[in-house]
Amino acid sequence: MHNKSVAELSRALEQGTVSSVELTRQFLDRIRCEDGKYNSFITVTEDQALADARAADEQRANGNATPWTGVPFAHKDIFCTRGVRTTCGSKMLENFVPPYDATVTANFRKAGAVCLGKTNMDEFAMGSSNESSYFGPVTNPWGAKRVPGGSSGGSAAAVAARLVPAATATDTGGSIRQPAALCGVTGLKPTYGRVSRYGMIAFASSLDQGGTMARTAEDNALMLNVMAGFDPKDSTCVDRGVPDYTATLDEPLKGLKIGLPKEYFSEQLSPAMEQQVRDAVKEYEKLGATVKEVSLPHANLAIAAYYVIAPAEASANLSRFDGVRYGYRCEDPKDLMDLYTRTRAEGFGNEVERRILVGTYALSAGYFDAYYLKAQKVRRLIQQDFINAFREVDVLMSPTSPSPAFVQGEKSTDPVTMYLEDVFTIAVNLAGVPAMSVPAGFIDGLPVGLQIIGDYFSEARLLNAAHQFQQVTDWHQREPN
Ligand code: GLN
C-alpha cells in the first residue's frame, strides 16, 4: 500500500479494501523502520494519528467521507498544529506547542485526513539543502550523502521514500519546486494569495506561499482542493472561487502554447540538464503543444532583488522571537538587553542570523533607497516580464534547478553558491505567479525536474499539463532503492 497514490488510497478506503487504521499503521511502521536513514521527520504523532484514523473510519462508515477521509499525509513543520509542537526547524521553537491550527492544518483536519507528523526543513525555511535545520540534515533517498533540496526537504524526501503519499510544503523562492525536483516528486507552488498563510510561520510575507507535494499531479490537485480558498484571517488571501482541480486533469493539450524563456537556456545551463528539459518539451509537442522562445529580460536580476527583499521581510518577521513572548529564552538574563541578545544569538542558527543582518541593513534609514526601494522596483520589472510573456504563451517551461542533488557539505560553507540553486525559481515568487516541478528524467541516477510556470490563478492548467505528461512518462513512478 505504501506505493499507492492518494487517489488510489482514497479509492481503497472507499471500497473498504483497507481501513484508515490499517493504512496509518503501515505508514507509521515505515517511518519507524526507514526514517533513520533520511531524518525527514522532526516529530511523528503516532497516537494522535491512530486516534484520527479511528475517527476517519467511523466517518466513512457513517457515509460522510471526503476523498481525504482516512488518508495519511504529513505537514511541513512550518504549519501550526494545535497541541503538536511546531519548530520551523529552529532551536528557537524547539518546544513551541501552538494553541491553534493554521488554516491549512484546519482544512486537512476538516477533510478527515490523517496527519502522521511534521517534516524536517531548513531553519525558518531559509535554505536550499535542508542543512540549516536545527534537527539535522535530511538525506535524499536517491543518494546517500546527497541533499534533498530545501527548504521543504523533509516533505520531499518523505514522499520520495514512500513514508507518506503526500506532504504540505511552502515556497518563498523555490522551496517546494527545488526539493521536489531533487527528490523526483511533483510539487506545486500556487499563485500568491491562493492558499491562506494564517498559522504558517512567516519568513518573507510577500513571497511565502503554502503548496503541495506528492508523487503525481493528480494528488497535487487533490491536495490543492483542500488547501486553496479565501480566508478572512489572511489579508493577502484572495477571495476567488476554487475550482475542482481534478476536474480538468484529462483535458487534451492540443494547442497549448509553451514558451521557453531564453534567459533560462543560457550557456550556464549544463548540456545534460538542457537535454532533459528539451526531451520533456518534445513529449508536449507530441501531445499537440506548440513551442516558441520568449524572453524574461530581467530574469538575471531576480536573485539579487530577492536577497534584499526576503531578508528585509525576514528581519521584521523574526523580531517577534525576543525571549519574552514564546519560544526559546536564554538562561539567567542579567537585564532586558541581555535577554534579547543572548536569546537571539543562542536561538537562531547561522543562516537565519545572516538574513537578519542583511535585512536590517537593507532597511536602515541610510540604505533603504539604495537597496530595498531599488529591489522593489526591480521586482515590478520582473513581474511585468511574466505579464508580457503570458500575452504570447500559456505556460513557460525550464529546468527547476541548475543541477541534480548535490553532496551534503558541498555548498553549505558558501552562501552565494547556495543562493544560486534558486536561479530558475525565484523570479516566480517575486511575480507571484504559480509554478510546478514535475519529474522529467535522471542525470547520473539522480532525478531532475521540469518547471512549468503559469499565469496568475492558472493552477488548473498547470496540473492538467503535468498530469498529461505523467500519462505518457513514468519518471514520477520511479522508486529510489
Ligand atoms: N532557497 C531560498 C532561500 O533560502 C528559498 C527558500 C524558500 O523558498 N523558503 O531563501
Residues whose N, C-alpha, C, O or C-beta is under 5 A from the ligand:
A	BS01	LIG	A125 M126 G127 S128 G150 S151 T170 D171 T172 G173 G174 S175 D422
